[in-house]
Amino acid sequence: MKNWSFSVKLTAAFGACIAIMLMLSGVSLLKLGVMNDAVATFADNRLPKAVALGELKGAFTGYRLSLYRHIASGPADGQRDRAVADARATLDKGIASLAPMLTAPEAIAALNSVREQLPIVYRNDERVLALSRANQDDAATAMLVETRQQTKAIDADLRALRRIFDAQEDKAKAETAADYTSARWMIALAVLAALGLVAATLAVMVRLVSQPLGALAGTIDRIAAGQLDVALSRDDRRDEIGGLTRSVATLRDQLVAAEAAKEAQATLIVDSVGSGLDALAQGDLTARIDAELTGPFAKLKADFNRAMDAVAQTMVSVTATADNIANGAGDIRQASDDLSQRTEQQAASLEETAAAMHEITETVRETAVGAARANGVVSATREDAEASGSVVRRAVEAMHGIEASSAEISEIIAVIDGIAFQTNLLALNAGVEAARAGDAGKGFAVVASEVRALAQRSADAAKDVKTRITASSEQVELGAALVSQTGEALTRIIARINEISALMSDIASSAEQQSTGLQQVNTAVAEMDGVTQQNAAMVEEATAAARSLSDEAEALKREIRRFRLVEGEASAAASPVHRLQARVAGAGW
């Protein structure tokens, strides 16, 4: 892995993080789908069955009430018969509607029992209706009371269906709770796995990238400080760090070679000029510079040799004075050489200082811009994370609302069942009371009023059931929308994290450049200070040497005037000296 390039390493790291996030999202969506299926099953199957059963029980109670009304009404007419026929049709329709919804064998058996007993009840009721049409109300009531055994059996079957439905509801609730617990643990484990992978990825990146770069930066700083013997790692890494290490090693070797060449050239120049000046100082006017010098030192060699020729022609008889002039000229030449070299070094240092200051200015500007952008990106990332947390909390609240609505629906269905049972009892009591009262029917009127009140409560409960179902559907839609928003928020967070990584890389690069530039500025300033002090001392020495040389030159002129020389030879001998003085004046010495 260490031979991978930076782009491959970063792609692998972020790819692993994205894979974990996708896995976490997949687990969440899978468990949400299971819970959604449970809610859909409740809305599409169990709830319609409960409503159909309630309507069936209400239809059966209404049919029985229609019989009592037929008996309690006045003379026979067609309206009473139609009411009984309508109630019977409603009862048959309720059975037909409930039958396709049943899948449990025990529920199907209970409904078939109701179907088998209904024809018997209808036949008995026809005899009751015949007596009622003949205005034999007492006999009709007595016969209706005698057939209660069949109606009780039907009521028992309907209550058995109710118990079967309740058992199915309890089982569904237990399964939903188990699904929720499983989803919670799976999501928690997936989050822990994601955090572990991110931590491992960060540790690997630090070990493979940050530590080698830090060591290489320290090595470059030591080379910049002049430690050319610093050791470099010679591993076979094929990534950017390996390439940078090999480049630094090549640069170090070139610096060592350049330093060696510089020392060799300086040694050659010092030895050549020093030997010539030494010979001149000893009075050997036949000495010449024979070494091969290059660049500006080649002209120095030619001028020295020509000067020696001129001096040799002129100073044959003035050896003592020539020695003094040679010594003075030697001092001037040595001081001038040192001054020239230090001046060149000072100019180079100033140039490096200007370049370093320019780089530092640009780096500081880039660092400030990158820091501002990083700050903005981090703030935006924090806001997206907070928004994602809010969305998740709202999704959980929506799921809780669905659970509460389901519980309330169960309570309402229980209320409807109780109302139906009480309605049946009241109807029976009304029949008994009517039988005892005879034609007066006062007690029946009271019981009939109670029956209507209970019927109204049943209608209200059914309406409340419909409202709760609508609320559950809305909660499910809200949960789906919130999950979608969570996915979008996670996508934005990933994009922000990518931007933060890029900005951190820019800041690190700028900081490294700034450190190198500051080191160059400090070195250049120190060199300029030392060179400036030495130049001042050399200027004073050159001044003293020039004064001494002037005195000796006057003495030399006086000695030369003693000799009689050919005018042409004197001019030829003086010409090189004049040229040397012109070059010294032009150089600012």
Sequence and secondary structure as in RCSB ss.txt:
>XXXX:A:sequence
MKNWSFSVKLTAAFGACIAIMLMLSGVSLLKLGVMNDAVATFADNRLPKAVALGELKGAFTGYRLSLYRHIASGP
ADGQRDRAVADARATLDKGIASLAPMLTAPEAIAALNSVREQLPIVYRNDERVLALSRANQDDAATAMLVETRQQ
TKAIDADLRALRRIFDAQEDKAKAETAADYTSARWMIALAVLAALGLVAATLAVMVRLVSQPLGALAGTIDRIAA
GQLDVALSRDDRRDEIGGLTRSVATLRDQLVAAEAAKEAQATLIVDSVGSGLDALAQGDLTARIDAELTGPFAKL
KADFNRAMDAVAQTMVSVTATADNIANGAGDIRQASDDLSQRTEQQAASLEETAAAMHEITETVRETAVGAARAN
GVVSATREDAEASGSVVRRAVEAMHGIEASSAEISEIIAVIDGIAFQTNLLALNAGVEAARAGDAGKGFAVVASE
VRALAQRSADAAKDVKTRITASSEQVELGAALVSQTGEALTRIIARINEISALMSDIASSAEQQSTGLQQVNTAV
AEMDGVTQQNAAMVEEATAAARSLSDEAEALKREIRRFRLVEGEASAAASPVHRLQARVAGAGW
>XXXX:A:secstr
 TTS HHHHHHHHHHHHHHHHHHHHHHHHHHHHHHHHHHHHIIIIIHHHHHHHHHHHHHHHHHHHHHHHHHHSSS
  HHHHHHHHHHHHHHHHHHHHHGGG  SHHHHHHHHHHHHHHHHHHHHHHHHHHHHHTT HHHHHHHHHHTHHH
HHHHHHHHHHHHHHHHHHHHHHHHHHHHHHHHHHHHHHHHHHHHHHHHHHHHHHHIIIIIHHHHHHHHHHHHHHT
T TT         SHHHHHHHHHHHHHHHHHHHHHHHHHHHHHHHHHHHHHHHHHHTT TT    S   THHHHH
HHHHHHHHHHHHHH SS HHHHHHHHHHHHHHHHHHHHHHHHHHHHHHHHHHHHHHHHHHHHHHHHHHHHHHHHH
HHHHHHHHHHHHHHHHHHHHHHHHHHHHHHHHHHHHHHHHHHHHHHHHHHHHHHHHHHHHHHTTS HHHHHHHHH
HHHHHHHHHHHHHHHHHHHHHHHHHHHHHHHHHHHHHHHHHHHHHHHHHHHHHHHHHHHHHHHHHHHHHHHHHHH
HHHHHHHHHHHHHHHHHHHHHHHHHHHHHHHHHHHTTS   HHHHHHHHHHHHHHHHHHHHTT 
